[in-house]
Amino acid sequence: MSALIHYESSVDEATVRYLEQTETLFSSSTATCDFARWLQWYAFDVIGAITYSKRHGFIDNVKDVDGMVRYLGWLFSYVAPFAKARMSERLAAIDEAKSNGHLDSTPSVGRGDLLSMFLKAKEASPTFFHDGRVLTLAVSMAFAGSETTGISLAAVFYYLIKNPKKYSRLVQEIDDAAGLGLIEERPSGLISWAESQKLPYLDACIKEAFRLHPAAGLLLERVVPPQGAEICGEYIAGGTIVGCNAWVIHRRPEVFGEDVDVYRPERWLE
């Protein structure tokens, strides 16, 4: 998490732009906001910012840029050229910096985004982190990171809106924290990551939304070590791929109680 905090300013910039656009378009009009769609656009722009130091432009253009979300099945046909273009720009900037005498220029080019980190790893281990692998990592970040983030954000807001008492309690926690000086007053109204750690009910609301609606519906696969392992009383041979589905685990009554289908953030505080 300490590494992710490095990108907080990029996230904040995208968040401020998101709030500006939604306020302009929806706060004083009768227009309807497709909240889930806007959260997905926001997620794509955030991931673009922290990966390439360049947002895709969903929020600024108020549209699904190049039909990227609409055609998720063909996502890589768009993201790969986008990532390749950013990679080419970055490599050119690095070459220029080196030609000017800045030998260790990779970390300083750009804003220390993920692409810079991938390229730094390439310099350290060029055989393993070849251009193809760097491009694959950059493309994967745009897809996996954006889609799961959008789903998770939508789940958090969905359950809060569906449960007004929980929503009111969360608002009260934030107001109380602001009154105690635990949250800095900013023109943007944003709360920093460090400040959010002082809001236990917010943390519980997020965890409960993630429990009821995990973004990944796939098995989280792991490979059994060579010596094998005993799992749930069964011997599993080494090299076997095992995994469990979060949608199943998160509804185990022996873990979360008999009310597993109920949105109850308080369970995380008990």
Protein Blocks (a to p, Z undefined) as FASTA:
>chain_A
ZZmmmmmmmmmmmmmmmmmmmmmmmmmccbdcdfklmmmmmmmmmmmmmmnopafhlmmn
opaehhlmmmmmlmmmmmmmmmmmmmmmmmmmmmmmmmnopablmlmgcjhpaklmmmmm
mmmmmmlmgmklmmmmmmmmmmmmmmmmmmmmmmmmmmmmmmmmlmmmmmmmmmmmmmno
paccdfklpacfklmmmmmklmmmmmmmmmmmcfblcdcdddddfkopaeehiacdehia
cdddfklmmmcfklnojklmbccfklmmZZ
